[in-house]
Amino acid sequence: MNAIKLLLWVPFIGFLVFLPYANKIEPYILGMPFLLFWVAFWMVMASVILMIVYKFDPDNKGSDLE
């Protein structure tokens, strides 16, 4: 497994491991309760991390179609 693919664990840990600690309503961030902000934040971060892994993964060179 490439080292860059270890980044795929970051959203998993952010969602599942730290979610019980983020389970609160206060403070409001951007008008959202903290838990809703936490979930939305990790959805955006998961997309960013997937883009980074896609760009820098050495196994992703070339196309399957020839």
Backbone torsions as a table, in degrees:
resi	resn	phi	psi	omega
1	MET	NA	134.9	179.0
2	ASN	-73.3	152.8	179.8
3	ALA	-64.9	-31.5	-178.9
4	ILE	-66.2	-28.7	-179.9
5	LYS	-73.7	-13.3	175.1
6	LEU	-68.1	-20.2	175.4
7	LEU	-62.7	-22.3	-179.7
8	LEU	-66.3	-17.1	177.5
9	TRP	-78.5	-20.9	-175.1
10	VAL	-61.5	-49.7	177.7
11	PRO	-64.5	-35.6	178.1
12	PHE	-60.0	-45.8	179.2
13	ILE	-67.6	-40.9	179.6
14	GLY	-62.7	-40.6	179.4
15	PHE	-72.0	-54.3	-168.3
16	LEU	-88.5	-40.1	-174.9
17	VAL	-77.5	-44.6	-175.1
18	PHE	-93.3	-2.8	-179.6
19	LEU	-61.4	-41.0	177.6
20	PRO	-61.6	-29.6	178.4
21	TYR	-77.6	-21.7	-179.7
22	ALA	-94.7	1.1	-175.9
23	ASN	-78.6	77.1	176.4
24	LYS	-151.7	159.3	-177.6
25	ILE	-90.2	-45.4	-179.7
26	GLU	-87.1	143.7	0.2
27	PRO	-83.8	162.3	173.8
28	TYR	-87.3	129.5	178.5
29	ILE	-121.4	123.3	-177.1
30	LEU	55.6	33.1	178.6
31	GLY	79.9	5.3	-178.8
32	MET	-111.6	147.0	170.3
33	PRO	-59.4	154.4	-173.2
34	PHE	-57.9	-40.3	-178.4
35	LEU	-65.0	-41.4	177.6
36	LEU	-65.3	-41.0	176.3
37	PHE	-62.1	-41.4	-179.4
38	TRP	-59.8	-46.2	-179.8
39	VAL	-66.6	-43.9	179.1
40	ALA	-64.8	-39.7	178.4
41	PHE	-60.6	-44.9	-177.8
42	TRP	-74.1	-24.9	173.4
43	MET	-66.9	-43.0	178.1
44	VAL	-67.2	-43.8	-179.4
45	MET	-64.9	-35.2	177.5
46	ALA	-63.3	-39.8	177.6
47	SER	-65.4	-41.2	179.3
48	VAL	-65.3	-42.9	-179.6
49	ILE	-66.5	-39.2	176.4
50	LEU	-63.2	-37.3	177.2
51	MET	-65.8	-41.0	178.8
52	ILE	-63.7	-45.4	179.5
53	VAL	-63.3	-40.5	179.2
54	TYR	-62.3	-42.5	-177.4
55	LYS	-69.9	-39.4	-170.4
56	PHE	-104.3	2.7	179.4
57	ASP	-75.6	121.3	-179.9
58	PRO	-67.5	-20.7	178.4
59	ASP	-75.9	-8.3	-174.3
60	ASN	-97.4	21.1	-180.0
61	LYS	-87.4	135.2	177.1
62	GLY	86.7	-179.5	-178.6
63	SER	-124.1	153.8	176.5
64	ASP	-78.2	-22.9	-179.0
65	LEU	-87.6	132.0	177.3
66	GLU	-139.1	NA	NA
